[in-house]
Amino acid sequence: MTAAKKKYNVAIAGATGAVGGAMLDVLARRDFPLDELRLLASERSVGKTLTFKGKEIPVQLLSKDAFAGIDIALFSAGATRSFDFAPAAAAAGAVVIDNSSAYRMDPEIPLVVPEVNSHAIARYTKRGIIANPNCSTIQMLVALKPIHDKVRIKRIVVSTYQAVSGTGAKAIDELKQQILDYAAGKPMVHSVYPHQIAFNCLPQIDSFLDNGYTKEEMKMVNETRKMFEDPTIGVTATTVRVPVFYGHSESVNIETEKKITAAEVKALLKNAPGVQLVDEPTLGQYPMAIDCAGRFETLVGRIREDESIANGINLWVVSDNILKGAALNAVQIAEELIRDYL
């Protein structure tokens, strides 16, 4: 292994989007050792500037020639652009960390949550690309990995309550406008979602598949099996969009191979990496979406034994979907890369 550099050239593809902006914020908050920071976006954003640590940086065109001299390319520009430009970035010598769904289930590309399977990063050399998992999968596995290591999880039943920011800026604007229209006594209109989202819950995230599940639900199934490296683990998911701006919440029920008590789970998670235990329900202390915005930790609480089966545990898991669910996880992968591989 060659001696590590002191500073690195980093590009953000999709820098003007919500996750791209969060990547900028995370790089600053974690004091990532940057030499050059190159901001890339579509043609309509070229000429804009974004502020990083008090300095204005111009946005450049995302193109196949934009990655010369780049060490790490953080992609959050959608699956189509990842398919178009990530291989070119890798060919130019950059390690791509891709936040889209483009490469997650490619068997040659590692799918990584550092707290869960950091060892998989080593396989980046095959294609020069590392995939960031789906936001709802990330927070669930951060909470479950210590339990899985201790007693092996046989089955997971998860229901999610996902914020509109997971869809993007237009969804945030739609929820805001519907709330304003409701308060003003005006009709509420929708275009981003198939139904009104304000004061409602939509049991559909992404399109439906032939098996009756949505794509979002099957992402949680398939990504869990890939990262836990266990194709036999049973996973079933119901994903729901709720009228919350930031922060995904999840009700998770697990069945384990060996018995583990709620107290033992709490002890495990109290010191688990990336986890903040918030579990004093008699004092009204449990994870809530309004508490997780802007926080790096995944909040876990309402831990209790499932009295309907022998080896069952229930958990409530909450995380900032833009941070740990996207930008933070990508930067954490980059930190592991520069520490151990570059």
C-alpha positions in Angstrom: 0.0 0.0 0.0 1.4 3.4 -0.9 1.7 6.1 1.7 -1.6 8.0 2.2 -1.9 11.5 0.8 -2.5 14.3 3.3 -5.3 15.9 1.1 -7.6 14.7 -1.6 -9.3 16.0 -4.7 -13.0 15.4 -4.3 -15.8 16.0 -6.9 -19.5 16.1 -6.1 -21.7 15.2 -9.1 -25.2 16.6 -8.5 -23.8 19.3 -6.2 -26.8 21.6 -6.5 -29.4 19.0 -5.3 -30.5 18.4 -1.7 -28.1 15.5 -1.1 -25.3 17.3 -2.9 -25.7 20.3 -0.6 -25.7 17.9 2.4 -22.5 16.4 1.1 -20.9 19.9 1.2 -22.2 20.3 4.7 -20.9 16.9 5.9 -17.4 17.5 4.3 -17.2 20.7 6.3 -18.6 19.4 9.6 -16.2 16.4 9.5 -13.2 18.5 8.3 -12.5 16.1 5.5 -8.9 16.6 4.2 -9.6 18.4 1.0 -7.2 19.8 -1.6 -9.6 20.6 -4.5 -13.4 20.5 -4.3 -15.0 20.3 -7.7 -18.7 20.9 -7.9 -20.5 19.3 -10.9 -24.1 19.6 -12.1 -26.2 19.8 -15.2 -26.0 22.6 -17.8 -28.7 24.7 -16.2 -26.7 25.0 -13.0 -23.3 25.9 -14.6 -22.3 29.4 -13.5 -23.9 29.2 -10.1 -21.7 29.3 -7.0 -22.0 27.3 -3.8 -20.5 28.3 -0.4 -18.0 26.0 1.3 -16.3 27.1 4.5 -17.0 30.7 3.6 -15.6 30.4 0.0 -17.6 30.6 -3.1 -17.0 27.7 -5.5 -18.4 27.8 -9.1 -20.5 24.9 -10.4 -19.0 23.2 -13.4 -20.6 21.0 -16.1 -21.0 17.3 -15.2 -19.3 15.6 -18.2 -17.2 12.6 -18.9 -14.1 14.8 -19.0 -14.8 16.5 -15.6 -12.9 14.0 -13.4 -9.3 14.5 -14.3 -7.1 14.5 -11.2 -10.0 13.6 -8.9 -9.4 11.1 -6.2 -13.0 10.5 -4.9 -16.2 11.3 -6.8 -19.4 11.6 -4.7 -22.4 11.0 -7.0 -25.9 12.1 -6.2 -27.3 13.0 -9.6 -29.8 10.1 -10.1 -29.3 6.6 -11.6 -29.3 7.7 -15.2 -26.4 10.1 -14.7 -24.6 7.6 -12.6 -24.8 5.0 -15.4 -23.7 7.7 -17.9 -20.8 9.3 -15.9 -19.6 7.0 -13.1 -17.6 4.7 -15.3 -15.9 7.7 -16.9 -15.0 9.0 -13.5 -13.6 5.6 -12.5 -11.7 5.3 -15.7 -10.1 8.7 -14.9 -8.8 7.3 -11.7 -11.4 8.4 -9.2 -13.1 6.1 -6.8 -16.9 6.7 -7.2 -19.2 6.6 -4.2 -22.7 6.5 -5.8 -25.8 7.4 -3.9 -28.3 6.3 -6.6 -29.9 2.9 -7.1 -27.8 2.3 -10.3 -25.2 -0.1 -8.9 -26.5 -1.3 -5.6 -27.3 -4.9 -6.6 -24.5 -5.3 -9.1 -22.6 -8.3 -7.8 -19.2 -6.8 -8.7 -19.8 -3.5 -6.8 -19.7 -3.3 -3.0 -22.8 -2.0 -1.2 -21.6 -0.4 2.0 -22.6 1.0 5.3 -19.4 1.6 7.3 -20.9 0.5 10.6 -22.2 -2.7 9.0 -19.8 -4.0 6.4 -16.8 -1.8 6.0 -14.7 -4.8 4.9 -16.6 -4.8 1.6 -15.0 -1.5 0.6 -11.9 -3.5 -0.4 -13.7 -4.8 -3.4 -14.0 -1.3 -5.0 -10.9 -2.1 -7.1 -13.0 -4.3 -9.4 -14.9 -1.4 -11.0 -13.8 1.7 -9.1 -17.3 2.2 -7.8 -18.9 1.8 -4.3 -22.7 1.9 -3.9 -24.5 3.8 -1.1 -27.6 1.8 0.0 -31.2 3.0 0.1 -31.8 5.4 3.0 -34.4 3.3 4.8 -32.1 0.2 4.6 -29.1 2.1 6.0 -30.7 3.2 9.2 -32.3 -0.2 9.8 -29.0 -2.1 9.4 -27.0 0.4 11.6 -29.5 -0.6 14.4 -29.6 -4.3 13.6 -26.0 -5.2 12.9 -24.8 -5.5 16.6 -27.8 -7.8 17.3 -27.2 -9.8 14.1 -23.5 -10.3 15.1 -24.5 -11.5 18.6 -27.5 -13.8 18.0 -28.1 -13.9 14.2 -31.3 -12.4 12.9 -33.5 -15.0 11.1 -36.3 -12.7 10.0 -37.1 -9.0 9.8 -40.5 -7.4 9.5 -40.3 -3.6 8.9 -42.8 -0.8 8.3 -41.4 2.6 7.4 -42.7 6.1 7.8 -40.7 8.1 5.3 -40.3 11.8 5.0 -41.1 13.7 1.8 -37.5 14.9 1.5 -36.7 11.4 0.3 -38.5 12.3 -2.9 -36.8 15.7 -3.3 -37.4 19.4 -3.3 -40.6 19.3 -5.3 -42.2 17.0 -2.7 -41.2 19.3 0.1 -42.8 22.2 -1.7 -45.9 20.2 -2.4 -46.4 19.3 1.2 -45.8 22.9 2.3 -48.3 24.2 -0.3 -51.0 21.7 0.7 -50.7 22.8 4.3 -51.0 26.4 3.4 -53.9 25.7 1.1 -55.7 23.7 3.8 -55.2 26.6 6.3 -56.6 29.0 3.8 -59.6 26.9 3.0 -58.4 26.3 -0.6 -58.4 23.0 -2.5 -55.3 20.9 -2.1 -53.7 19.8 -5.4 -51.0 17.2 -6.0 -48.6 16.4 -8.8 -45.6 14.8 -7.1 -47.5 12.0 -5.4 -50.5 10.0 -6.7 -52.6 11.4 -3.8 -52.6 14.3 -1.3 -49.7 13.9 1.2 -50.7 16.5 3.8 -52.6 14.9 6.7 -52.3 11.6 5.0 -50.2 8.4 4.7 -49.4 6.8 1.4 -48.6 3.1 1.4 -46.7 3.4 -1.8 -43.1 4.5 -2.3 -41.9 4.0 -5.9 -43.8 1.8 -8.4 -45.5 -1.6 -7.7 -43.9 -4.8 -8.9 -45.6 -8.1 -10.0 -45.3 -9.6 -6.5 -47.4 -6.8 -5.0 -44.5 -5.1 -3.3 -43.1 -1.7 -4.3 -39.5 -1.2 -5.6 -38.7 0.6 -2.3 -39.8 -2.5 -0.3 -37.8 -4.9 -2.4 -34.7 -2.6 -2.1 -34.8 -3.2 1.6 -35.1 -6.9 1.1 -32.3 -7.3 -1.4 -29.9 -4.8 0.1 -30.2 -6.3 3.6 -29.3 -9.8 2.2 -26.4 -8.4 0.3 -24.8 -6.4 3.1 -25.5 -9.0 5.8 -24.0 -11.6 3.3 -26.9 -13.9 4.1 -29.3 -14.8 1.2 -31.4 -16.9 3.6 -32.5 -14.1 6.0 -36.2 -13.4 5.8 -37.1 -9.8 5.1 -40.6 -8.3 4.5 -41.2 -4.6 4.2 -44.1 -2.1 3.9 -42.9 1.4 3.1 -45.1 4.4 3.7 -44.8 8.1 2.8 -45.9 10.4 5.6 -46.4 14.2 5.9 -43.0 14.8 7.6 -40.4 17.0 6.0 -37.2 15.3 7.3 -36.4 12.1 9.1 -37.5 8.5 8.3 -39.0 6.4 11.1 -39.2 2.6 11.1 -41.0 0.0 13.2 -38.8 -3.1 13.1 -39.6 -6.5 14.4 -36.9 -9.2 14.3 -36.8 -12.9 15.1 -33.4 -14.1 16.2 -31.7 -17.6 16.2 -30.8 -17.4 19.8 -32.7 -15.7 22.7 -31.8 -12.1 23.5 -33.6 -9.9 26.0 -34.6 -6.3 25.6 -32.1 -5.3 28.3 -29.3 -7.1 26.4 -30.3 -5.3 23.2 -30.2 -2.0 24.9 -26.8 -2.8 26.3 -25.5 -3.7 22.9 -26.9 -0.6 21.2 -25.8 1.8 23.9 -22.2 1.6 22.7 -22.9 0.6 19.0 -21.2 2.8 16.4 -23.5 5.3 14.8 -26.4 4.6 17.3 -27.9 6.9 19.9 -30.1 5.0 22.3 -33.2 7.0 23.2 -35.4 4.7 25.3 -37.1 6.0 28.4 -40.7 5.7 27.3 -42.1 6.4 30.8 -40.4 9.8 30.6 -41.7 10.4 27.1 -38.2 9.8 25.6 -38.2 7.9 22.4 -36.9 8.6 18.9 -38.9 11.1 16.8 -38.4 12.5 13.4 -38.3 16.1 14.7 -35.3 15.2 16.8 -33.2 13.6 14.2 -32.9 16.4 11.6 -29.3 17.5 11.3 -28.0 14.7 13.5 -25.4 12.1 12.4 -26.6 9.3 14.7 -29.4 6.8 14.1 -31.8 7.0 17.0 -33.2 3.8 18.5 -35.8 3.2 21.1 -39.1 1.4 22.1 -37.0 -1.7 22.5 -39.1 -4.5 23.9 -39.5 -8.3 23.6 -42.1 -9.6 21.2 -44.4 -11.7 23.4 -46.0 -13.5 20.4 -42.8 -15.5 19.5 -40.0 -17.1 21.5 -37.1 -15.0 20.1 -38.6 -11.7 19.0 -37.6 -8.1 19.6 -39.3 -4.8 18.5 -37.4 -1.6 17.9 -38.3 1.9 16.7 -35.6 3.4 14.5 -35.3 7.1 13.3 -32.7 8.8 11.2 -32.1 11.9 9.1 -32.6 10.5 5.6 -30.6 13.2 3.9 -27.6 12.7 6.2 -27.1 9.1 7.4 -29.5 8.0 4.7 -27.3 9.6 2.0 -24.7 12.2 2.3 -23.1 11.2 5.6 -22.9 7.6 4.7 -21.1 8.5 1.4 -18.6 10.7 3.2 -18.0 8.0 5.9 -17.2 5.6 3.1 -14.7 8.2 1.7 -13.1 8.5 5.1 -12.6 4.7 5.3 -11.1 4.8 1.8 -8.5 7.4 2.6 -7.7 5.8 5.9 -7.2 2.2 4.7 -7.0 2.1 0.8 -5.9 5.3 -0.9 
